[in-house]
Amino acid sequence: MKLSIVIPIYNSSKIIDKLINQLNSKIDSQIVKKFEIILINDCSKDNSWKIIKKICKKDLRVRGINLLKNYGQHSATFVGLKFASGKKIITMDDDLQHPASSIMSIYKKLDKYDLCYTIYLNRKHPTWKKIISYLNNVYSSFLLNKPINIYHSSFRGFKSNICKKIINFKKPIIFLDSLLLRESKNICTIKVKH
């Protein structure tokens, strides 16, 4: 398997089909011959799990995991990573804010780098959210000894050797970025549309 795309799902039944269609249309089959999409239903209150099961029956590249309790984005993603079999892994959100058109850019960067984060161009979030993100970035740079120009985004890619190291983490609280940064210093960023 060349690529695994891991996506935590929460109350997104109305847009899961659109997300999968976007991904299938933007992955270059000339470069990525085999890929899988892992959808982790984080105990959604809507029909997300029903939609995921339907998609899995139609598209064998899509795998579904159903969590019986809501664990949150990082923990749900962490569960998905345990099932990822790709040499390269990309994580993203389910809300269509992360452009599927950038998947191949992240994929190619992983030829030279172990970890690739994305930075939004023309970010559409409200001002208060941008301020909190900025403060979080400064704080995490200090705490995690992270370069200030690396922004923690859930739209990121990394190699399977990094994944194999972090999935053995046994603590109850998961903060994926701290685990990823602990295992790699060969990091890059790319700009993506928001």
N, C-alpha and C positions, 0 to 999 in steps of 0.2 A: 504494500500500500504506500503510495507516495504522499498523500495528504489526508489529514483528518481535520474536519471543522467541527468544533465543539461549541454548542449553543445552549445555555440554560433558558428554559421557557417558563414564563409565568403569565397566565391570563392573556394569552396571545392567539386564541383560537381563530380570530378573524383575519390574521395576517400571516400565519405560518405557511400556508400554501404559496403566498406571494414571495415570502423569504426564500423558500426552497426553489421556486422557479427562477428567481434572480440569481441565486448561487449556481444553479445548473446552467444558466445561460452565460455566466461570466467566467466560469472555469475553462481555461483553454485546454481542450482535450488533446491538442498536439503536444503540449508540454506535460500536462498532468494526465497520465493514462488511467490511473486508478485513484479514486478518492472516496471518502466516506463522510457523511454528515451525521453527527451524534446529537440528538435532541434530548435534553434532560428536563422532564416536566417536574418543576419544583412545587408540587402539590397545588397546582392551579385550581381556582374555584370555578372556572368556566369549562368548556369542552376541549381544552387543549390536548389532553391525553387521547381523547377519541380521535381528534384530527391527526395527531402524530401516528397512531396505530394505522389509520387509513392510508397515510402517506407511505409508511413503511411497507405496506402490502403492495403499493403501486411501484415504488422505487426501492430496489434492493440495496442501493447505496446509502439509504437513510436508516439509521438505527435509533430506537427510542428507549429511554430509561424513565421509569415512573417512580418518583420519590413519594413516600407515603406521608411525609411531613415537610413543611416548608423550612429549608435550611439556609436560604439566601443565595445570592449570585455566586460568591466565591466557592462555597461548599458544593453547590450544584455543579459548577464547572469542574471542580476537583474530582467529583464522582465520574464525570464524563471523560476526564483525562485517563482514568484507570482503564477505560475501554478503548482508548485511541490506539490504532495500530499504524498510523502514518509515520513516515520518516520526518515529515514536517507537520506541525500542528498549528492551527489558527483558532483563536477563540473570538467570539463576537456576541453581541446582544441580539435579542429577538425582535426589537422594536423598529427595525428598518432604518435606524439612524446611522448604522455603519454601512458604507456603500460596498455592495458586493463587487463592484467594478474595481475595488482596490485589493481584492484577494490575490490576484496574480502578482501585484507589486510586492506584497508582503512575502509571498512564496519565493519570488526570485531573490529578494534580499537575504533569505535564509541560506543561499548558496555561500555567502561570505560571512554572515553573522549568525550567532547562536540565538539571539533574541531581537525581535523587531517590534517596537511600539509605534502607534499612530498618534499624530497630532492633528486636531481639527483645524481646517481653514474656515474662516467665516462662521465661527461657532454660533449656533442659534439658541443657546440656552439663555435664560434670564440672567441679568447682571449679578444678582445675589449668588446664583450657582457658580458663575465664573469666578467670583471672589473667593468662595469657599474652596473651589478646585485649586486656585492659585495658592491659597494658604496651606491646603493639604499637600501640594507639591513641594512647597518650601519646607514644611514640617517633615515630610517623608524623606526629603533629600538629606536633611540633618540626621534623622533617625536611622535611615538605611544606608547612609554613606553613598547616596545615589547622585549622579550628576544632575544639576538643576534643570538642564535642558531635556532630560528624559521625563516625559509626562506619563503617569500611570493611566493607561487606557485599557478597557476590557477588550478592545479590538487590537489583538497582538498576535505575533507568531513566534514559535520557537521550535528548536530541533528536538527529536525524540530522545536524545541522550539527556537533555535537560529534564524532560518529562519523567523519564525513568528515575531520575534522582529525587524529584520532588514528590512523586506519588507515594513514597514510603513515609511521608510525614505523618505523625500519629497524634498530634495535639487536636483538641476538639474545636478550636477556633482557627479557621483558615484565612490567611491573607496571601493570596497567590503571588502578588507582586514581590513581597518580601522573599518568598521561596525562590522565585525566578531570578531575582537580583543576587541572591546568595550563591546561586549556581553558575552565573555567567557574568563576565565583565565585557564580553564581546557583543556590544549592544548598538543598535542603530534606531533611527526614527524615520518615518516617512509622513508626509502631509497628505491628509485625505479630506474630502468634502464632507460637511456635516449636513 
